[in-house]
Amino acid sequence: MKIHLAGAYSNTNNKTFPAKVKEYIKNNNIYSLESFFKIKKMDYNLPQGWQDYFILDSGAFTFIMSPKKFDIDWEKYTCDYANFILKYKIKYYIELDIDKVIGLSEVERLRKLLEKQVGYKCMPVWHINRGYDKWLEICRDYNYICFGCFLSDGLKQNKYKFLDKFLFDAKQNNCKVHGLGQTNNTVSQRYKFYSVDSMTWCYGSIKEVLFFFDGCKMIRYENLKKRIKMDIVQENNFFEWIKFQKYAEVYL
């Protein structure tokens, strides 16, 4: 399993991030995921071959979860997204899965527009509202897709038992599945996604969490603010998650 650290590149511009972490990200290929919404105005000087480790998200989660109303020309946004993909030779890019904003039929129209401009297929995202038939459809039509129900759909843990069926469907069609926004131990140890991502690795500075890799899974300790400096926590957390990345790629 490939564990993608969401926001790794964009956080290199964060003044509070430890220098050692920034230096490592800029000089080593790590599995990562970034939102176009966050990095479209940024430029990066990254190691050769970084595209093999990188997934670009459209930024849809920002629009779905925000309480603000966005007045956006979605066709223009799609074209700008496509141009960015072409400029940086992005191999793996996710569709604009903004069903809750513009509806599924419009999402599918923008998917076709995006793929036509880029010249190769995106990673479509399955959400609960799309129905099971749409899951089977993208398993047949694509070789790398996203299961997007964890964060934006609020999938409860008592429903995780159905993941085996969904992943079996994909396997039958030689289709790889990326679990969006999910790296907890239950998922990573039990369910065989091809890849997953989350921002959990940077919780040290967000939620005062210290992580350690115990040789097979991540262990977390909370409420540390008064005991350990946050820059030390962040540096520790990053390199512990790098250990987990390397382990997961071989054993999960």
C-alpha positions as CSV (number, residue, x, y, z in Angstrom):
1,M,0.0,0.0,0.0
2,K,1.2,3.5,-0.8
3,I,0.7,6.0,2.0
4,H,0.4,9.5,0.5
5,L,1.1,12.5,2.9
6,A,-1.5,15.0,1.9
7,G,-0.2,18.6,1.8
8,A,3.5,17.7,2.1
9,Y,4.7,20.0,-0.7
10,S,2.5,22.9,0.1
11,N,3.6,22.8,3.7
12,T,7.2,23.5,2.6
13,N,6.0,27.1,2.4
14,N,4.9,27.0,6.0
15,K,7.2,29.1,8.1
16,T,6.6,27.0,11.2
17,F,7.7,23.7,9.5
18,P,11.1,22.4,10.6
19,A,13.9,23.1,8.1
20,K,15.0,19.4,8.1
21,V,11.5,18.4,7.0
22,K,11.4,20.9,4.2
23,E,14.8,19.9,3.0
24,Y,13.8,16.2,2.9
25,I,10.6,16.9,1.0
26,K,12.5,18.9,-1.6
27,N,15.3,16.4,-2.1
28,N,13.5,13.0,-1.8
29,N,10.7,11.4,-3.7
30,I,7.9,10.7,-1.2
31,Y,4.3,9.6,-1.8
32,S,2.2,12.7,-1.5
33,L,-1.1,14.3,-2.5
34,E,-1.8,17.9,-3.1
35,S,-4.8,20.1,-3.8
36,F,-4.8,22.1,-7.0
37,F,-6.8,24.7,-5.0
38,K,-3.8,25.2,-2.7
39,I,-0.8,24.9,-5.0
40,K,-2.0,26.4,-8.3
41,K,0.0,29.6,-7.7
42,M,3.1,27.8,-6.4
43,D,6.2,26.5,-8.2
44,Y,8.3,23.6,-7.1
45,N,11.8,22.3,-7.8
46,L,11.4,18.6,-7.1
47,P,13.6,15.5,-7.6
48,Q,13.5,13.7,-10.9
49,G,10.7,11.2,-11.2
50,W,8.5,12.9,-8.5
51,Q,5.4,12.4,-10.7
52,D,5.5,8.7,-10.0
53,Y,4.9,9.4,-6.3
54,F,2.4,12.2,-6.7
55,I,-1.4,12.5,-6.9
56,L,-3.1,15.8,-7.7
57,D,-6.5,16.5,-6.3
58,S,-8.8,19.0,-7.9
59,G,-9.5,20.9,-4.6
60,A,-13.1,19.7,-4.6
61,F,-13.0,18.9,-0.8
62,T,-12.5,22.6,-0.1
63,F,-15.7,23.5,-1.9
64,I,-17.7,20.6,-0.5
65,M,-16.8,21.2,3.2
66,S,-16.6,25.0,3.2
67,P,-19.6,26.9,4.7
68,K,-18.8,29.7,2.1
69,K,-20.6,30.0,-1.2
70,F,-18.2,30.0,-4.1
71,D,-19.0,31.9,-7.3
72,I,-16.8,29.9,-9.7
73,D,-16.8,29.3,-13.5
74,W,-16.4,25.6,-13.3
75,E,-15.4,25.2,-17.0
76,K,-12.6,27.7,-16.6
77,Y,-11.5,26.1,-13.3
78,T,-11.4,22.7,-15.2
79,C,-9.4,24.2,-18.0
80,D,-6.9,25.8,-15.6
81,Y,-6.7,22.5,-13.8
82,A,-5.9,20.7,-17.0
83,N,-3.3,23.3,-18.0
84,F,-1.5,22.8,-14.6
85,I,-1.6,19.0,-15.1
86,L,0.0,19.3,-18.5
87,K,2.6,21.9,-17.4
88,Y,3.9,19.7,-14.6
89,K,3.3,16.4,-16.4
90,I,1.1,15.1,-13.6
91,K,0.5,11.3,-14.1
92,Y,-2.3,10.8,-11.5
93,Y,-5.0,13.5,-11.2
94,I,-8.4,13.3,-9.6
95,E,-11.6,14.6,-11.2
96,L,-13.7,17.5,-9.9
97,D,-16.0,15.4,-7.6
98,I,-18.2,18.2,-6.6
99,D,-21.5,16.3,-6.9
100,K,-22.9,18.2,-3.9
101,V,-22.2,21.5,-5.6
102,I,-23.2,21.0,-9.2
103,G,-24.7,17.5,-9.4
104,L,-23.4,14.3,-10.9
105,S,-24.3,14.8,-14.5
106,E,-22.4,18.1,-14.6
107,V,-19.4,16.4,-12.8
108,E,-19.4,13.8,-15.6
109,R,-19.5,16.4,-18.3
110,L,-16.6,18.3,-16.7
111,R,-14.7,14.9,-16.4
112,K,-15.0,14.4,-20.2
113,L,-13.9,18.0,-20.8
114,L,-10.9,17.6,-18.4
115,E,-9.8,14.3,-20.0
116,K,-10.1,15.7,-23.5
117,Q,-7.9,18.6,-22.7
118,V,-5.3,16.5,-20.7
119,G,-5.3,13.7,-23.2
120,Y,-5.4,10.8,-20.8
121,K,-7.8,9.5,-18.1
122,C,-8.3,11.0,-14.6
123,M,-9.0,9.2,-11.3
124,P,-12.8,9.3,-10.9
125,V,-14.1,9.4,-7.3
126,W,-17.0,7.2,-6.1
127,H,-19.4,8.8,-3.5
128,I,-22.3,7.1,-1.9
129,N,-24.8,9.3,-3.7
130,R,-23.6,7.9,-7.1
131,G,-24.9,4.4,-6.3
132,Y,-23.4,1.0,-6.7
133,D,-23.8,0.8,-10.5
134,K,-21.6,3.8,-10.9
135,W,-18.9,2.0,-8.8
136,L,-19.0,-1.0,-11.1
137,E,-18.9,1.4,-14.1
138,I,-15.7,3.2,-13.1
139,C,-14.1,-0.1,-12.1
140,R,-14.7,-1.3,-15.7
141,D,-13.7,1.9,-17.4
142,Y,-10.7,3.1,-15.4
143,N,-7.5,1.5,-14.1
144,Y,-7.1,3.8,-11.0
145,I,-10.0,5.2,-9.1
146,C,-10.8,6.8,-5.7
147,F,-13.1,5.7,-2.9
148,G,-14.2,9.0,-1.6
149,C,-16.7,8.2,1.2
150,F,-14.5,8.5,4.4
151,L,-14.4,12.3,4.9
152,S,-16.8,14.0,2.6
153,D,-19.5,11.3,2.9
154,G,-18.9,10.6,6.6
155,L,-18.8,6.8,6.2
156,K,-19.2,5.2,9.6
157,Q,-16.9,2.4,10.8
158,N,-19.8,0.0,11.1
159,K,-20.1,0.2,7.3
160,Y,-16.4,-0.6,6.7
161,K,-17.4,-4.3,6.4
162,F,-18.7,-3.5,2.9
163,L,-15.2,-2.3,1.7
164,D,-14.2,-5.9,1.0
165,K,-16.9,-6.2,-1.6
166,F,-16.0,-2.9,-3.3
167,L,-12.3,-3.7,-3.4
168,F,-13.1,-7.2,-4.7
169,D,-15.1,-5.6,-7.6
170,A,-12.1,-3.4,-8.4
171,K,-9.7,-6.3,-8.3
172,Q,-11.8,-8.3,-10.7
173,N,-11.4,-5.5,-13.2
174,N,-7.7,-5.0,-12.6
175,C,-8.5,-1.6,-11.2
176,K,-6.5,0.1,-8.4
177,V,-8.3,1.9,-5.6
178,H,-7.1,5.0,-3.7
179,G,-8.8,5.6,-0.3
180,L,-9.2,9.4,0.0
181,G,-8.6,10.9,3.4
182,Q,-8.0,7.7,5.3
183,T,-4.8,6.3,6.9
184,N,-6.0,5.0,10.3
185,N,-4.7,1.6,11.5
186,T,-8.1,-0.1,11.0
187,V,-8.1,0.7,7.3
188,S,-4.4,0.3,6.5
189,Q,-4.1,-3.0,8.3
190,R,-7.4,-4.6,7.3
191,Y,-8.4,-3.4,3.8
192,K,-6.2,-3.7,0.7
193,F,-6.3,-0.4,-0.9
194,Y,-3.6,0.2,-3.5
195,S,-3.0,3.6,-2.0
196,V,-4.4,6.0,0.7
197,D,-3.8,9.5,1.9
198,S,-4.5,11.9,4.7
199,M,-3.1,15.0,6.6
200,T,-2.8,13.0,9.8
201,W,1.0,13.1,9.6
202,C,1.0,16.9,10.3
203,Y,-1.4,16.7,13.3
204,G,1.5,17.6,15.5
205,S,1.1,21.3,14.8
206,I,-2.7,21.1,14.4
207,K,-4.0,18.8,17.1
208,E,-0.9,18.4,19.4
209,V,-0.3,14.7,18.5
210,L,2.9,12.8,18.7
211,F,3.4,9.8,16.4
212,F,5.7,6.8,16.6
213,F,5.9,3.9,14.2
214,D,6.1,0.7,16.2
215,G,7.3,-1.5,13.3
216,C,3.9,-2.3,11.8
217,K,1.5,0.5,12.7
218,M,1.4,4.2,13.9
219,I,1.0,4.9,17.6
220,R,-0.3,8.3,18.6
221,Y,0.0,10.3,21.9
222,E,-2.1,13.4,22.5
223,N,-2.2,16.6,24.5
224,L,1.5,17.3,24.4
225,K,1.6,21.1,24.0
226,K,3.0,21.9,27.5
227,R,5.6,19.1,27.4
228,I,7.3,19.2,24.0
229,K,8.0,22.0,21.5
230,M,5.7,21.7,18.5
231,D,8.6,22.0,15.9
232,I,10.2,18.9,17.6
233,V,6.9,17.1,17.4
234,Q,6.4,18.0,13.8
235,E,9.9,16.8,12.8
236,N,9.5,13.6,14.7
237,N,6.0,12.9,13.2
238,F,7.1,13.5,9.6
239,F,10.0,11.0,9.8
240,E,8.0,8.5,11.7
241,W,5.4,8.6,8.9
242,I,8.2,8.2,6.3
243,K,9.1,5.0,8.1
244,F,5.5,3.9,7.9
245,Q,5.4,4.7,4.2
246,K,8.4,2.5,3.5
247,Y,6.9,-0.3,5.6
248,A,3.5,-0.1,4.0
249,E,4.8,-0.2,0.4
250,V,6.3,-3.6,1.1
251,Y,4.1,-5.3,3.7
252,L,0.5,-3.8,3.4
